[in-house]
Amino acid sequence: MFRLLNIEWEKLRTYRAFWVMVILYVFVLFSMIFAVPALLDYIAEHAKENLALKAFKAIVFNFPDIWQNITFVASMRGFIKIFLAILVVIFITNEFSFLTVRTNILNGMSRGEFVAGKLQVIFFLTLLSTLAVFLAGLYLGLTQSPVRSLSSVFSKMHYLLAYFLEVFTYLTFALLIGVLIRKTGFSVIVLLLYLIIEPIIQYYVPEDYDKYLPLNAMNHVIWSPNTSLIKVKTPEFNMDFQEFISWADAGVCMLYAGLFTGLVYLYLRKKDL
Protein backbone atom coordinates (compact mmCIF):
# COMPACT_ATOMS: atom_id res chain seq x y z
CA MET A 1 0.00 0.00 0.00
CA PHE A 2 2.63 2.52 1.08
CA ARG A 3 4.84 1.62 -1.89
CA LEU A 4 2.10 2.51 -4.35
CA LEU A 5 1.18 5.63 -2.41
CA ASN A 6 4.82 6.74 -2.38
CA ILE A 7 5.03 6.28 -6.16
CA GLU A 8 1.92 8.44 -6.66
CA TRP A 9 3.28 11.03 -4.23
CA GLU A 10 6.52 11.33 -6.19
CA LYS A 11 4.50 12.00 -9.32
CA LEU A 12 2.26 14.63 -7.75
CA ARG A 13 4.35 16.47 -5.17
CA THR A 14 6.13 18.67 -7.74
CA TYR A 15 3.14 18.93 -10.07
CA ARG A 16 2.10 22.55 -9.65
CA ALA A 17 -1.24 22.24 -11.46
CA PHE A 18 -2.29 19.52 -9.01
CA TRP A 19 -1.72 21.73 -5.97
CA VAL A 20 -3.32 24.74 -7.65
CA MET A 21 -6.46 22.69 -8.29
CA VAL A 22 -6.50 21.33 -4.74
CA ILE A 23 -6.18 24.83 -3.27
CA LEU A 24 -8.82 26.17 -5.67
CA TYR A 25 -11.21 23.38 -4.70
CA VAL A 26 -10.78 23.99 -0.96
CA PHE A 27 -11.18 27.74 -1.51
CA VAL A 28 -14.39 27.32 -3.53
CA LEU A 29 -15.76 24.78 -1.04
CA PHE A 30 -15.14 27.03 1.96
CA SER A 31 -16.37 30.09 0.07
CA MET A 32 -19.63 28.36 -0.82
CA ILE A 33 -20.22 27.04 2.69
CA PHE A 34 -19.33 30.25 4.51
CA ALA A 35 -21.19 32.40 1.98
CA VAL A 36 -24.54 30.93 3.06
CA PRO A 37 -24.65 32.50 6.56
CA ALA A 38 -23.20 35.74 5.20
CA LEU A 39 -25.88 35.82 2.50
CA LEU A 40 -28.62 35.20 5.05
CA ASP A 41 -27.25 38.04 7.20
CA TYR A 42 -27.21 40.37 4.21
CA ILE A 43 -30.79 39.50 3.24
CA ALA A 44 -31.92 39.89 6.86
CA GLU A 45 -30.46 43.39 7.00
CA HIS A 46 -32.40 44.44 3.90
CA ALA A 47 -35.63 42.57 4.51
CA LYS A 48 -38.64 43.35 6.64
CA GLU A 49 -38.83 39.83 8.04
CA ASN A 50 -35.29 39.94 9.40
CA LEU A 51 -36.18 38.13 12.61
CA ALA A 52 -37.59 35.22 10.64
CA LEU A 53 -34.45 35.01 8.52
CA LYS A 54 -32.20 35.12 11.57
CA ALA A 55 -34.25 32.33 13.11
CA PHE A 56 -33.99 30.34 9.90
CA LYS A 57 -30.20 30.83 9.93
CA ALA A 58 -30.01 29.47 13.47
CA ILE A 59 -32.15 26.50 12.48
CA VAL A 60 -30.08 25.58 9.40
CA PHE A 61 -26.77 25.64 11.27
CA ASN A 62 -28.10 24.02 14.41
CA PHE A 63 -26.41 20.88 15.75
CA PRO A 64 -26.89 18.07 14.85
CA ASP A 65 -28.81 18.91 11.64
CA ILE A 66 -25.93 20.99 10.28
CA TRP A 67 -24.14 17.81 9.17
CA GLN A 68 -26.96 16.86 6.83
CA ASN A 69 -27.42 20.42 5.57
CA ILE A 70 -23.76 21.15 4.93
CA THR A 71 -23.06 17.83 3.21
CA PHE A 72 -26.13 18.35 1.01
CA VAL A 73 -24.77 21.72 -0.15
CA ALA A 74 -21.24 20.37 -0.68
CA SER A 75 -22.42 17.32 -2.64
CA MET A 76 -24.89 18.95 -5.01
CA ARG A 77 -24.72 17.54 -8.54
CA GLY A 78 -21.45 18.48 -10.22
CA PHE A 79 -21.27 21.83 -8.47
CA ILE A 80 -18.23 21.98 -6.18
CA LYS A 81 -16.94 18.43 -6.47
CA ILE A 82 -16.47 18.93 -10.21
CA PHE A 83 -13.13 20.56 -9.33
CA LEU A 84 -11.91 17.32 -7.78
CA ALA A 85 -13.23 15.32 -10.73
CA ILE A 86 -11.32 17.53 -13.17
CA LEU A 87 -8.23 17.06 -11.02
CA VAL A 88 -8.60 13.28 -11.26
CA VAL A 89 -9.04 13.53 -15.03
CA ILE A 90 -5.88 15.62 -15.33
CA PHE A 91 -3.64 13.34 -13.29
CA ILE A 92 -4.84 10.13 -15.00
CA THR A 93 -4.67 11.50 -18.56
CA ASN A 94 -1.17 12.80 -17.87
CA GLU A 95 -0.17 9.19 -17.22
CA PHE A 96 -0.97 8.44 -20.86
CA SER A 97 0.29 11.73 -22.29
CA PHE A 98 3.73 11.35 -20.67
CA LEU A 99 3.74 7.52 -21.01
CA THR A 100 4.38 7.06 -17.28
CA VAL A 101 1.77 4.30 -17.25
CA ARG A 102 3.88 2.35 -19.74
CA THR A 103 7.03 3.03 -17.75
CA ASN A 104 5.37 1.77 -14.54
CA ILE A 105 4.22 -1.43 -16.25
CA LEU A 106 7.65 -2.05 -17.82
CA ASN A 107 9.27 -1.54 -14.41
CA GLY A 108 7.25 -4.38 -12.96
CA MET A 109 4.03 -2.74 -11.73
CA SER A 110 0.95 -4.79 -12.52
CA ARG A 111 -2.13 -3.21 -14.02
CA GLY A 112 -3.98 -3.98 -10.80
CA GLU A 113 -1.35 -2.12 -8.79
CA PHE A 114 -1.58 0.81 -11.18
CA VAL A 115 -5.34 1.05 -10.60
CA ALA A 116 -4.87 0.59 -6.85
CA GLY A 117 -2.43 3.51 -6.78
CA LYS A 118 -4.96 5.76 -8.50
CA LEU A 119 -7.69 4.66 -6.09
CA GLN A 120 -5.45 5.58 -3.17
CA VAL A 121 -5.04 9.10 -4.57
CA ILE A 122 -8.82 9.31 -5.01
CA PHE A 123 -9.30 8.06 -1.44
CA PHE A 124 -7.08 10.78 0.01
CA LEU A 125 -8.67 13.50 -2.17
CA THR A 126 -12.07 12.37 -0.89
CA LEU A 127 -10.75 12.32 2.66
CA LEU A 128 -9.43 15.87 2.22
CA SER A 129 -12.84 17.01 0.97
CA THR A 130 -14.65 15.31 3.86
CA LEU A 131 -12.24 16.82 6.38
CA ALA A 132 -12.79 20.29 4.91
CA VAL A 133 -16.58 19.87 5.19
CA PHE A 134 -16.20 18.59 8.75
CA LEU A 135 -14.06 21.58 9.82
CA ALA A 136 -16.43 24.04 8.14
CA GLY A 137 -19.47 22.41 9.74
CA LEU A 138 -17.82 22.29 13.15
CA TYR A 139 -16.91 25.99 12.99
CA LEU A 140 -20.33 27.10 11.74
CA GLY A 141 -22.10 24.93 14.28
CA LEU A 142 -20.02 26.16 17.21
CA THR A 143 -20.52 29.79 16.19
CA GLN A 144 -24.16 29.62 15.06
CA SER A 145 -25.87 26.79 16.92
CA PRO A 146 -27.50 27.46 20.31
CA VAL A 147 -27.09 23.75 21.11
CA ARG A 148 -23.49 22.62 21.62
CA SER A 149 -23.59 19.50 23.75
CA LEU A 150 -21.30 16.64 22.77
CA SER A 151 -24.25 14.42 21.93
CA SER A 152 -25.73 17.02 19.57
CA VAL A 153 -22.38 17.84 17.95
CA PHE A 154 -21.54 14.22 17.12
CA SER A 155 -25.05 13.08 16.29
CA LYS A 156 -25.82 12.74 12.56
CA MET A 157 -22.14 12.74 11.65
CA HIS A 158 -22.86 9.62 9.60
CA TYR A 159 -23.85 12.10 6.87
CA LEU A 160 -20.13 12.82 6.52
CA LEU A 161 -19.60 9.14 5.70
CA ALA A 162 -22.40 9.35 3.13
CA TYR A 163 -20.72 12.44 1.67
CA PHE A 164 -17.42 10.54 1.50
CA LEU A 165 -19.14 7.74 -0.41
CA GLU A 166 -20.73 10.17 -2.89
CA VAL A 167 -17.50 12.00 -3.64
CA PHE A 168 -15.43 8.81 -3.89
CA THR A 169 -17.90 7.30 -6.37
CA TYR A 170 -17.96 10.49 -8.44
CA LEU A 171 -14.16 10.53 -8.62
CA THR A 172 -14.06 6.90 -9.77
CA PHE A 173 -16.46 7.98 -12.51
CA ALA A 174 -14.01 10.73 -13.48
CA LEU A 175 -11.20 8.15 -13.40
CA LEU A 176 -13.12 5.95 -15.85
CA ILE A 177 -13.67 8.85 -18.25
CA GLY A 178 -9.98 9.80 -18.12
CA VAL A 179 -8.84 6.22 -18.76
CA LEU A 180 -11.25 5.67 -21.66
CA ILE A 181 -10.53 8.95 -23.46
CA ARG A 182 -6.90 9.56 -22.38
CA LYS A 183 -6.87 13.17 -23.64
CA THR A 184 -7.20 15.82 -20.93
CA GLY A 185 -9.26 18.35 -22.87
CA PHE A 186 -11.73 15.85 -24.33
CA SER A 187 -12.06 14.08 -20.98
CA VAL A 188 -12.93 17.32 -19.16
CA ILE A 189 -15.46 18.20 -21.89
CA VAL A 190 -17.12 14.77 -21.58
CA LEU A 191 -17.16 15.08 -17.79
CA LEU A 192 -18.92 18.45 -18.04
CA LEU A 193 -21.24 17.39 -20.85
CA TYR A 194 -22.46 14.41 -18.85
CA LEU A 195 -23.93 16.84 -16.32
CA ILE A 196 -26.25 17.89 -19.15
CA ILE A 197 -26.63 14.51 -20.85
CA GLU A 198 -27.93 12.57 -17.84
CA PRO A 199 -30.91 14.89 -17.20
CA ILE A 200 -31.83 14.43 -20.88
CA ILE A 201 -31.61 10.65 -20.50
CA GLN A 202 -33.64 10.93 -17.31
CA TYR A 203 -36.48 12.50 -19.28
CA TYR A 204 -36.93 9.26 -21.24
CA VAL A 205 -36.43 6.88 -18.31
CA PRO A 206 -39.48 5.75 -16.28
CA GLU A 207 -39.80 7.71 -13.05
CA ASP A 208 -39.28 4.65 -10.86
CA TYR A 209 -35.90 3.97 -12.44
CA ASP A 210 -34.36 7.39 -13.08
CA LYS A 211 -32.80 7.47 -9.61
CA TYR A 212 -30.54 4.59 -10.68
CA LEU A 213 -28.75 6.68 -13.31
CA PRO A 214 -25.13 7.24 -12.19
CA LEU A 215 -25.23 10.87 -11.04
CA ASN A 216 -28.74 10.49 -9.67
CA ALA A 217 -27.65 7.44 -7.68
CA MET A 218 -24.68 9.35 -6.22
CA ASN A 219 -26.78 12.35 -5.32
CA HIS A 220 -29.62 10.29 -3.90
CA VAL A 221 -27.60 9.22 -0.87
CA ILE A 222 -28.06 12.73 0.55
CA TRP A 223 -31.05 14.09 -1.36
CA SER A 224 -32.34 16.92 0.82
CA PRO A 225 -31.42 19.22 3.69
CA ASN A 226 -33.34 18.80 6.91
CA THR A 227 -33.81 20.05 10.42
CA SER A 228 -36.11 18.90 13.14
CA LEU A 229 -37.39 22.46 13.52
CA ILE A 230 -38.70 23.05 9.99
CA LYS A 231 -40.96 20.08 9.38
CA VAL A 232 -43.79 21.96 7.70
CA LYS A 233 -46.89 20.02 6.70
CA THR A 234 -49.88 22.11 5.61
CA PRO A 235 -52.33 21.93 2.67
CA GLU A 236 -50.57 24.94 1.15
CA PHE A 237 -47.02 23.67 1.68
CA ASN A 238 -45.98 20.07 1.60
CA MET A 239 -42.34 19.09 1.30
CA ASP A 240 -40.59 15.86 2.17
CA PHE A 241 -37.31 15.99 4.04
CA GLN A 242 -34.79 13.18 4.20
CA GLU A 243 -34.98 11.57 7.63
CA PHE A 244 -32.23 8.99 7.32
CA ILE A 245 -29.66 7.52 4.92
CA SER A 246 -31.10 4.60 3.02
CA TRP A 247 -28.92 1.50 2.94
CA ALA A 248 -30.36 0.77 -0.50
CA ASP A 249 -29.28 4.17 -1.84
CA ALA A 250 -25.82 3.79 -0.30
CA GLY A 251 -25.60 0.27 -1.75
CA VAL A 252 -26.39 1.46 -5.27
CA CYS A 253 -23.74 4.15 -4.93
CA MET A 254 -21.17 1.57 -3.78
CA LEU A 255 -22.11 -0.70 -6.67
CA TYR A 256 -21.37 2.14 -9.09
CA ALA A 257 -17.99 2.75 -7.43
CA GLY A 258 -17.19 -0.95 -7.86
CA LEU A 259 -18.47 -0.93 -11.45
CA PHE A 260 -16.38 2.09 -12.47
CA THR A 261 -13.28 0.62 -10.82
CA GLY A 262 -13.85 -2.77 -12.44
CA LEU A 263 -14.29 -1.20 -15.88
CA VAL A 264 -11.06 0.76 -15.45
CA TYR A 265 -9.18 -2.41 -14.55
CA LEU A 266 -10.69 -4.49 -17.36
CA TYR A 267 -9.96 -1.77 -19.93
CA LEU A 268 -6.33 -1.43 -18.83
CA ARG A 269 -5.96 -5.20 -18.74
CA LYS A 270 -7.19 -5.63 -22.32
CA LYS A 271 -5.79 -2.45 -23.85
CA ASP A 272 -2.30 -2.08 -25.25
CA LEU A 273 -0.59 0.62 -23.19
Contacts in CASP RR format, 6 or more apart in sequence:
PFRMAT RR
TARGET T0000
AUTHOR 0000-0000-0000
METHOD contacts of the structure
MODEL  1
MFRLLNIEWEKLRTYRAFWVMVILYVFVLFSMIFAVPALLDYIAEHAKEN
LALKAFKAIVFNFPDIWQNITFVASMRGFIKIFLAILVVIFITNEFSFLT
VRTNILNGMSRGEFVAGKLQVIFFLTLLSTLAVFLAGLYLGLTQSPVRSL
SSVFSKMHYLLAYFLEVFTYLTFALLIGVLIRKTGFSVIVLLLYLIIEPI
IQYYVPEDYDKYLPLNAMNHVIWSPNTSLIKVKTPEFNMDFQEFISWADA
GVCMLYAGLFTGLVYLYLRKKDL
1 120 0 8 1.000
4 113 0 8 1.000
4 116 0 8 1.000
4 117 0 8 1.000
4 120 0 8 1.000
5 117 0 8 1.000
5 120 0 8 1.000
7 104 0 8 1.000
7 109 0 8 1.000
7 117 0 8 1.000
8 117 0 8 1.000
8 118 0 8 1.000
8 120 0 8 1.000
8 121 0 8 1.000
11 91 0 8 1.000
11 100 0 8 1.000
12 18 0 8 1.000
12 91 0 8 1.000
12 121 0 8 1.000
15 91 0 8 1.000
17 90 0 8 1.000
18 87 0 8 1.000
18 90 0 8 1.000
18 91 0 8 1.000
21 83 0 8 1.000
21 86 0 8 1.000
21 87 0 8 1.000
21 90 0 8 1.000
22 87 0 8 1.000
22 125 0 8 1.000
22 128 0 8 1.000
24 83 0 8 1.000
25 80 0 8 1.000
25 83 0 8 1.000
25 84 0 8 1.000
25 87 0 8 1.000
25 129 0 8 1.000
26 128 0 8 1.000
26 132 0 8 1.000
28 80 0 8 1.000
28 83 0 8 1.000
29 74 0 8 1.000
29 80 0 8 1.000
29 129 0 8 1.000
29 132 0 8 1.000
29 133 0 8 1.000
29 136 0 8 1.000
30 132 0 8 1.000
30 136 0 8 1.000
32 73 0 8 1.000
32 74 0 8 1.000
32 79 0 8 1.000
32 80 0 8 1.000
33 70 0 8 1.000
33 73 0 8 1.000
33 74 0 8 1.000
33 133 0 8 1.000
33 136 0 8 1.000
33 137 0 8 1.000
33 140 0 8 1.000
34 136 0 8 1.000
34 140 0 8 1.000
36 60 0 8 1.000
36 73 0 8 1.000
37 57 0 8 1.000
37 61 0 8 1.000
37 140 0 8 1.000
37 144 0 8 1.000
40 53 0 8 1.000
40 54 0 8 1.000
40 56 0 8 1.000
40 57 0 8 1.000
40 60 0 8 1.000
41 57 0 8 1.000
43 53 0 8 1.000
44 50 0 8 1.000
44 53 0 8 1.000
44 54 0 8 1.000
44 57 0 8 1.000
47 53 0 8 1.000
56 230 0 8 1.000
57 144 0 8 1.000
58 144 0 8 1.000
58 145 0 8 1.000
58 146 0 8 1.000
59 65 0 8 1.000
59 227 0 8 1.000
59 229 0 8 1.000
59 230 0 8 1.000
60 66 0 8 1.000
60 69 0 8 1.000
60 225 0 8 1.000
60 227 0 8 1.000
61 69 0 8 1.000
61 137 0 8 1.000
61 140 0 8 1.000
61 141 0 8 1.000
61 144 0 8 1.000
61 145 0 8 1.000
62 141 0 8 1.000
62 144 0 8 1.000
62 145 0 8 1.000
62 146 0 8 1.000
62 147 0 8 1.000
62 227 0 8 1.000
62 229 0 8 1.000
63 141 0 8 1.000
63 145 0 8 1.000
63 147 0 8 1.000
63 148 0 8 1.000
63 149 0 8 1.000
63 152 0 8 1.000
63 153 0 8 1.000
63 155 0 8 1.000
64 152 0 8 1.000
64 153 0 8 1.000
64 154 0 8 1.000
64 155 0 8 1.000
64 156 0 8 1.000
64 157 0 8 1.000
65 156 0 8 1.000
65 226 0 8 1.000
65 227 0 8 1.000
65 228 0 8 1.000
65 229 0 8 1.000
66 137 0 8 1.000
66 140 0 8 1.000
66 141 0 8 1.000
66 145 0 8 1.000
67 137 0 8 1.000
67 156 0 8 1.000
67 157 0 8 1.000
67 159 0 8 1.000
67 160 0 8 1.000
68 156 0 8 1.000
68 159 0 8 1.000
68 222 0 8 1.000
68 225 0 8 1.000
68 226 0 8 1.000
68 227 0 8 1.000
68 242 0 8 1.000
69 225 0 8 1.000
69 226 0 8 1.000
69 227 0 8 1.000
70 133 0 8 1.000
70 136 0 8 1.000
70 137 0 8 1.000
70 140 0 8 1.000
71 133 0 8 1.000
71 159 0 8 1.000
71 160 0 8 1.000
71 162 0 8 1.000
71 163 0 8 1.000
71 222 0 8 1.000
72 222 0 8 1.000
72 223 0 8 1.000
72 224 0 8 1.000
72 225 0 8 1.000
73 225 0 8 1.000
74 80 0 8 1.000
74 81 0 8 1.000
74 129 0 8 1.000
74 133 0 8 1.000
74 163 0 8 1.000
75 81 0 8 1.000
75 163 0 8 1.000
75 166 0 8 1.000
75 167 0 8 1.000
75 219 0 8 1.000
75 221 0 8 1.000
75 222 0 8 1.000
76 219 0 8 1.000
77 195 0 8 1.000
77 215 0 8 1.000
77 219 0 8 1.000
78 85 0 8 1.000
78 170 0 8 1.000
78 195 0 8 1.000
78 215 0 8 1.000
81 129 0 8 1.000
81 166 0 8 1.000
81 167 0 8 1.000
81 170 0 8 1.000
81 171 0 8 1.000
82 191 0 8 1.000
82 192 0 8 1.000
82 195 0 8 1.000
84 125 0 8 1.000
84 126 0 8 1.000
84 129 0 8 1.000
84 167 0 8 1.000
84 170 0 8 1.000
84 171 0 8 1.000
84 174 0 8 1.000
85 170 0 8 1.000
85 171 0 8 1.000
85 173 0 8 1.000
85 174 0 8 1.000
85 191 0 8 1.000
86 174 0 8 1.000
86 188 0 8 1.000
86 191 0 8 1.000
87 125 0 8 1.000
88 121 0 8 1.000
88 122 0 8 1.000
88 125 0 8 1.000
88 171 0 8 1.000
88 174 0 8 1.000
88 175 0 8 1.000
88 178 0 8 1.000
89 174 0 8 1.000
89 175 0 8 1.000
89 177 0 8 1.000
89 178 0 8 1.000
89 184 0 8 1.000
89 187 0 8 1.000
89 188 0 8 1.000
89 191 0 8 1.000
90 184 0 8 1.000
90 188 0 8 1.000
91 121 0 8 1.000
92 118 0 8 1.000
92 175 0 8 1.000
92 178 0 8 1.000
92 179 0 8 1.000
93 178 0 8 1.000
93 181 0 8 1.000
93 182 0 8 1.000
93 183 0 8 1.000
93 184 0 8 1.000
93 185 0 8 1.000
93 187 0 8 1.000
94 100 0 8 1.000
94 184 0 8 1.000
95 101 0 8 1.000
96 182 0 8 1.000
97 182 0 8 1.000
97 183 0 8 1.000
97 184 0 8 1.000
101 114 0 8 1.000
101 273 0 8 1.000
102 273 0 8 1.000
104 114 0 8 1.000
105 111 0 8 1.000
105 114 0 8 1.000
105 273 0 8 1.000
111 265 0 8 1.000
111 268 0 8 1.000
111 269 0 8 1.000
112 265 0 8 1.000
112 268 0 8 1.000
112 269 0 8 1.000
114 268 0 8 1.000
115 261 0 8 1.000
115 264 0 8 1.000
115 265 0 8 1.000
115 268 0 8 1.000
118 175 0 8 1.000
118 264 0 8 1.000
119 172 0 8 1.000
119 175 0 8 1.000
119 261 0 8 1.000
122 168 0 8 1.000
122 171 0 8 1.000
122 172 0 8 1.000
122 175 0 8 1.000
123 168 0 8 1.000
125 171 0 8 1.000
126 164 0 8 1.000
126 167 0 8 1.000
126 168 0 8 1.000
126 171 0 8 1.000
127 164 0 8 1.000
129 163 0 8 1.000
129 164 0 8 1.000
129 167 0 8 1.000
130 160 0 8 1.000
130 163 0 8 1.000
130 164 0 8 1.000
130 167 0 8 1.000
133 160 0 8 1.000
133 163 0 8 1.000
134 160 0 8 1.000
138 153 0 8 1.000
141 148 0 8 1.000
141 153 0 8 1.000
142 148 0 8 1.000
145 152 0 8 1.000
158 245 0 8 1.000
159 222 0 8 1.000
159 245 0 8 1.000
162 221 0 8 1.000
162 222 0 8 1.000
162 245 0 8 1.000
162 250 0 8 1.000
163 222 0 8 1.000
165 221 0 8 1.000
165 250 0 8 1.000
165 253 0 8 1.000
165 254 0 8 1.000
165 257 0 8 1.000
166 218 0 8 1.000
166 219 0 8 1.000
166 221 0 8 1.000
166 222 0 8 1.000
166 253 0 8 1.000
168 257 0 8 1.000
169 218 0 8 1.000
169 253 0 8 1.000
169 254 0 8 1.000
169 256 0 8 1.000
169 257 0 8 1.000
169 260 0 8 1.000
170 215 0 8 1.000
170 218 0 8 1.000
172 256 0 8 1.000
172 257 0 8 1.000
172 258 0 8 1.000
172 260 0 8 1.000
172 261 0 8 1.000
172 264 0 8 1.000
173 214 0 8 1.000
173 218 0 8 1.000
173 256 0 8 1.000
173 260 0 8 1.000
174 191 0 8 1.000
175 260 0 8 1.000
175 261 0 8 1.000
175 264 0 8 1.000
176 260 0 8 1.000
176 263 0 8 1.000
176 264 0 8 1.000
177 187 0 8 1.000
177 190 0 8 1.000
177 191 0 8 1.000
177 194 0 8 1.000
178 187 0 8 1.000
179 264 0 8 1.000
179 267 0 8 1.000
179 268 0 8 1.000
180 267 0 8 1.000
181 187 0 8 1.000
181 190 0 8 1.000
194 215 0 8 1.000
195 215 0 8 1.000
198 213 0 8 1.000
198 214 0 8 1.000
198 215 0 8 1.000
198 216 0 8 1.000
201 213 0 8 1.000
202 210 0 8 1.000
202 213 0 8 1.000
202 216 0 8 1.000
205 213 0 8 1.000
210 216 0 8 1.000
211 217 0 8 1.000
211 220 0 8 1.000
212 252 0 8 1.000
214 256 0 8 1.000
217 249 0 8 1.000
217 252 0 8 1.000
217 253 0 8 1.000
217 256 0 8 1.000
218 253 0 8 1.000
218 256 0 8 1.000
220 249 0 8 1.000
220 252 0 8 1.000
220 253 0 8 1.000
221 245 0 8 1.000
221 246 0 8 1.000
221 249 0 8 1.000
221 250 0 8 1.000
221 253 0 8 1.000
222 242 0 8 1.000
222 245 0 8 1.000
223 242 0 8 1.000
223 249 0 8 1.000
224 240 0 8 1.000
224 241 0 8 1.000
224 242 0 8 1.000
225 241 0 8 1.000
225 242 0 8 1.000
226 241 0 8 1.000
226 242 0 8 1.000
226 243 0 8 1.000
227 241 0 8 1.000
230 241 0 8 1.000
231 241 0 8 1.000
232 239 0 8 1.000
END
